[in-house]
Amino acid sequence: MGIAYAAFYMARYNVAAGNVSAVRHKLGFSSVYMGWVLSAGSWAYAISGPFTGQITDRIGGKRGMFIACLGAAICNLLLGVLFLTNISGVVQQILFVVLYAANVLVQGFGTSAVVKINAAWYAPSERGMFAGVFNIMLTSGYFLALGTGSSIIESLGWPYVFIIPGVVLFEMALMISRYVKNSPSDTHFFTNDQSILVSPIQKSADTLKNSTQEVSKDTATLTSEKEIEDAEDKIRLMPKQQMKQLMRNFTFLGYLVAIFFLCWARDGFLNWFLSFFDAVREDSLTASDTAIIGGAWTVGGFVGGIFCGWLSDVIFHSDRVMPIFIFSLLQAFMLGLIYFVSATCNHGGPLVNGDIEEMGGKSTIKCPWHAYHIAVETGEGLYKGVDMAMAPSGKLQPSSPRLKSKGVKQRTHFVELRNDGQDIYVADSSAIPGKLTLERVYCHCSLLS
């Protein structure tokens, strides 16, 4: 199950591995279009969630996992074939969006199936640590997608970031159909006395028909009649009734809000951080760079998963809310830290009169957050500093203030006006003195008179 879910991640974040300027330029895709592709997958996953969950409840976790693996395998293999064939641009772009959305949508069956099967195999007091261990396996999918994606593209080509996970998922579908069990009651390693301890709601869809009868017969000595009736009432609830109960539960609604923002921060980072690093660097990312970045993300997932599971089970006695609260605060702090200590300057807004000023013979824009100015031409962070010099008396004295550089803090681009000033062309690379060319033009917009 863990390997299968790692394969899901490999088949979900493979697009992010190619979301860098060099790959986009070769494919003829803009960053805006890639955003539409990624958004289509995210919204397909989100909107279909309630339905895939209800279907998985009916058909059982094993069948849900099998559908997820087989469906995602087919979608990824079709995506690989799509890019191996020379289909016209518009048709290719439409099919890319549709197939990727279908790929992520069908993986929703796997999410529901994992939750259902794990709940049957592990008691509530064990699920935190198990989730941490399971997280180690599934986060390896981050490295398989983001850490090795660049190497796959360079050595085999873009289509193979879809073909390879498609083949792996097809193999996992075969393994799941052969070895995965919905619950301990489906195995041959439990006696009758052990199997009756399995909750009726944890049994597979195939055995739920007779679950009420089994509960009343086998657990009469273990539970009261009222508890049995409550269990029977839960089993009889229709999907619409279950959904109404959930939507009235404020804890559940708060959990949904927390997960929404956590996933927003996670997927936003995963889908665009390679593109960001590739854009702010002077040189494009190499396969070694992406391997290091993907590896760091994966190790973070390993440590965070185990630590969060340990906190949940040991410190908070299986209370899941407090670990979510603590890790949400930590994530908010780290995102703010990344923004404010970034090596580049991203602060500012629309220019107004007086924002551009001369400093040491250079045109600069003052950063509203930092204490230095940004040189318009080179992107350097400039400030006035002093040096300590030895005076004739033998004492250290400060020199007169002089202009100093903190290095390049902002990417700058060469801009050229054409068509009598009606069009603006911006070079798709940092403006380097002596190399101000328009070899890669990516921005073209019209000025309104």
N, C-alpha and C positions, 0 to 999 in steps of 0.2 A: 504493500500500500504506500509506504513512504517513497519507494523508488518510482512508483507510478505517479505520485504527486510531484516529485522532482521533474519527471518528464513533462507534466503539465506546465510547469514553470518554464522549462526549456522551450515548449511549444507556444508559450504566451508572450515571453519577453524576447523572442527571437527578432521581432520587428525593431525593438529598441536597440538591439546590437547593431543594426544597420542604419540607425537614425543619426548619422553623422554626415557632414557636408559632402565628403568624397563619394560615399555610396549614393546619397540622394542625387548628386549631380550626374553620376553615371546612369542612374535609373530614370532621370528626367523628372524627379519628384521634388516638390518644394517642401519646406518645413511645415507650412500650413497644411498641405495635403497629408503629410505623415501624421499631423495632429488629428485630422479627421479620421484616419484609419484607426489610430489608437483609441480615440474617443468612441468610435463605433463599437469596438470590442468591449470597452468598459461599460457603456450603457446597455449593450446587449446582455452582458453578465448581470448587471444590476436589475434591470427590468424583468428578466426571466427568472430571477432568484426564487420568488415565492412559488412559481409554477414548477420549476425543476425540483424544489424541495418536496412539494406535495406528491409529485409523480414518483419520486424516489421512495417516499413513505409507502406508497401503494405497491410498487414492484419489488421493493427490498434493496438494501444497500449494495449487495453484490451485483445485481443487475444494473443498478444505477452507475456503479463504477465501470462496469463493462461497456455500457453505452457511452460514457464519457471518454474512455480510452479509445474505443473504436471510432467514435465520431470525430474526436480531435485528430486522430491519425489520418482519417480520410481527408479532412479539411486541409491539414498541413501538406499531405502528398499532392492534393490538387493545387495548392499554392505553389509548390515546387514545380509542377508541370506547367502552371501558368507562366512562370518566369523563364522556363526553359524554351517555351514556344514564343515566337515573335508575333504576339497579338497587338493590334492597333492600340494606341495610347489610351483613348477614352474607355474602350471596352476593358482593357487591362486594369485601369484604375478602379472602375466600378466593381469588377470581379474581386479585386484585392480587398476592397472595403467589405463586400458581402461575405467572402470566404473567411476573412479574419474575424468578423463579427460572429459568424456561425461557429468558428473554432473556439472562441472564448465562451460563447453561450453554452455550448455542449459540455464544456468543462465544469459548468455549474452543477451538473449531475454528480460529478466527482466530489465536489465540495460537500454536498448533502450526504452522499454515500459515506464519506470518511467520518463525518460527525455521527451518523447513524450506527455504523459498524463499531466505532470506537466506544460509543456509549454502551453498547451491548457487551463489550469485552472487558471494560474497566469500570470499577466503582468510582463514584464521585470523588472520593478521597485520593484516588490514584491518577485522575485524569490530568492534573496539572503537570506532574513530572513526566507522564507519558507524552503530553503535548510538547513538552520541551525536547524530549528525545526525538519525537516525530518531526519536530521543527528542524533538527539537525539534518535529517534526511531530505526534507523538502526544500530547505534553503540551498542545498547543493545544486538545485536547479537554477538558482541565480547565476552560479559560476558557469554551469553548462551553457546557459544562454548568453550572459553578458561577458564572462571571462574568456570563453572560447569562440564566441560568435565572430569576432574580428579575424581570428585565425582561419576559421572555416570559409569566410568570405574571400580572404586573400588567397587561400590555397585551392579551394574548390569552386567558389562562386556563390553569389547571393541565393540562388535557388536551393542550395543545400542546407541553409539554416532552417528550412522548412522540411526538406526530405529526411534529414537525419532524425529529428524528433518524431516525425511521422512514423518512421520505421520502428523506433523505440517504443512508441505508444501502441503500435500494432502488436508487438511482442508482449507488452504488458497486458493487453486485452486478453491474449491467449493464456497468460499466467493467471490472471484473475479468474477467468472462467474455470480454471482447473483447480486452484488451490485456496482461494479466499472463501471464508465461511462468514455468514451473517452474524452468528452468535455462537457461544459455547454449546448451546443445545443442538447445533447442526453438526457437531463433531461426534466421533465415536469414543472420545476419551473421558466422557463424563458419565457417572452412574445416574440412576434415576433420582437418588437423593440429592445429588449435586445439581442436576438440571432443573429441578423444580424451584430452586432458589433464583433462577433467572427470571427477571421481571417480565410479565407478558408483553409490555410495550417494547422490550428489547428483542423479542423473537422475530424471526424473519417473516416476510409477507406470506410465505407459503404455510406457516404454522399458525397465523393469527386467527384463522377461521375457528379453530377449536380452543383458542387460548382461554376464553371465559370458562369453559367446561373444565379445563385442566387446572385453572386457578382454584375453583371451588372444591375440586376433588383433592388436589395434592397439597395445598397450603392451609387446609382447615386447622391444622394444629399449630401453625406458625403465625397466623394473622386473624384478626377479628372479622366478623361478618361485615361490619361497616367498611373496613379497609378494602375488602374484596369488592363490595358494591362500588366504592369510589374508583377502583381500578377498572371495573367494568364500564362505568360511566365515561371514563377517559377514552377507553377503546371505542365506545360507540360514537364519540364526537365526529361530526362530519368536518371536512376540510374548512368550510366556511365558518363553522363554529370555532374551530381551532384558531383561525386567523383573527376572528373577533376577540377571542380571549387574549391573544397576544397583543393586539392593538390597544387593549384596555390596561395592559400591564405597563406602568410607568418605568419600572426597572428595565424592561425590554426596550421601550422607546428610547430611554437614555443610552442604553447599550448601542442601539442603531445609530444614534447621533455620533457617539464616540467612534464607532467603527467607520462611519462615513468620513470623518475628518482624518482618522488614522490612515485609511486606504487612499484618500486624496493625497496626503503627504507622501505616502510610500510609493504609490504608482506614479505620481508626478515626478518624484525623484528618479525612480527606476527608468522611466520611459525617456527622460530628457537629460539625465546627468552626463551621459557620454557626449551628447550633442553640445551641452554647455562647456564641458572641459575642452572639447575639440575646438569650440569657437573662441575661447578666451586665451588659448595658448598660441604662441607664435608658430609652432609646428603642429601638424596634425597628429592625432593619437595613433600610436603604433599598436600592434597586437600584444606586445609586452605590457604596454600601458593599460590596456583594457583588462588584461589578465590580472594585473596588480589591483586595479580598482574593483573588478568583480570579485576577486579573492577577499579583499578587505570587507566588502559588503557581506559576503558569505560567512566569514568568521564572526562578524558582528551579529548575524542571525543565529549562529551556533550559541554564542555566549548569552545573548539576550533571551533566547528561547529557554535554555536550561535555568537561567536565573529567575525568569518570570514564573516558570513552573514550580520551582522550589519555593519562591515567595508565596505563591498561591496555596500550595498544599501544606507546607510546614509552618510558615509564619502566620498566614491568615486562615488556616484550617479550611481550605477549599473554597474560600470566598474569592470569586474572580473579579469583583468590582474594584477592590483596592489596588491590585497589581495593574489593572488597566488605567486607573487614575494616576498612579505613580509614574508609569511609563509614558503616559500622555504628557505629563508635566515635563519629564526629561526630554521627550521629543520636541516639545515646544521650545525648551531652552536651547537645545542643540541647533534647531533650525534658525533661531535668532542669532546664535553665536556664529554660525556659518555665514550669515548675511553681514554681520557687523565687523567680523575680522577677516572678511574675504580679501584675497590678495589684490583684487581689482576693486575699483570704486564704482558702485552702482546707485549712488544716491543723487537726487536732483529732481528736476521737473522741467516744465516749460520755461524757456529763457525769457527774461524781461529786460527792460532797459537798464543798463549798468552791470549786467551779469558778466559780460566779457570785459576784462581789463588787462592792461599791459603790466608785465612784471619782468624786469630784467631784460627788456627787449623782446619778450615773447607774449603772444596773446594767450590768455588763460581764462579758465572758468573756475570760480571758487566752489569747492565742495561744501554743501551746507552742514555736513556731518563732521568731516575731517578738518584739520586746521591748515591744510595745504591747498594749493591751486593745481588744476589740471591743465597742462599745456595743450592747446587746441591741435597743434600740428603733430606732436609726437605722443601724446597721451601720458607724459611723465607727470608724476606728482612733485610739485615744486614748493619749496618753503625757504624762508630766510633763516640761516643759522650762523653760528659763530664758532670759531676755532680757538682753542687755548694755545697761546704762543708765549715763549719765554722772553720776557722783557730784559733790557740791558742790566736792570737791577737784580736780575736773577729770579724774579717772581713771575708766576704764570698770570697772564692777563688775557682777557677775551679780545679777539680781533673784531674788526668792524663787521656788521652783518653782511652776508653775501648769499647769493642764490645757490641753493643746493637741490639735488634731485633725489627722490625716494624710489626711482625706477619707474617703469611703465605701470600705471595703475588703471588705465582705461584704453580700450581698443579704439583706434581712430581709423577712419576710412577716407580714401580719396574720393571727392565728389566733383562731378563735371556737369555743367549746364549745357543743354543742347536744345535745338529747335527754338532759337531766340529766347532762351530762358524758360520755356514752357515745360521742359522735361528735366528731371534730375536723375543722373546715373551714379550709383554708389558702388565702389569696388568691393568685392567679397573677400577682401583680405586686409590686414592691418596696413596702414600707411607707413611704409618704411622709406626714410629719406633716400632718394636716388632710385627708388623702385616704385614710384607712384604710377601704376598702370591700371588699365581697365580690362585685364585679360579675363577676369571672371566677374561679370556684371550680374547682380541678382536683384537689384531694386530699381524699379522704374515707376515713377508716379508723376502725375500731371499737376501743375500748379493752377489754382483757380484764380482768375483775374478779378 
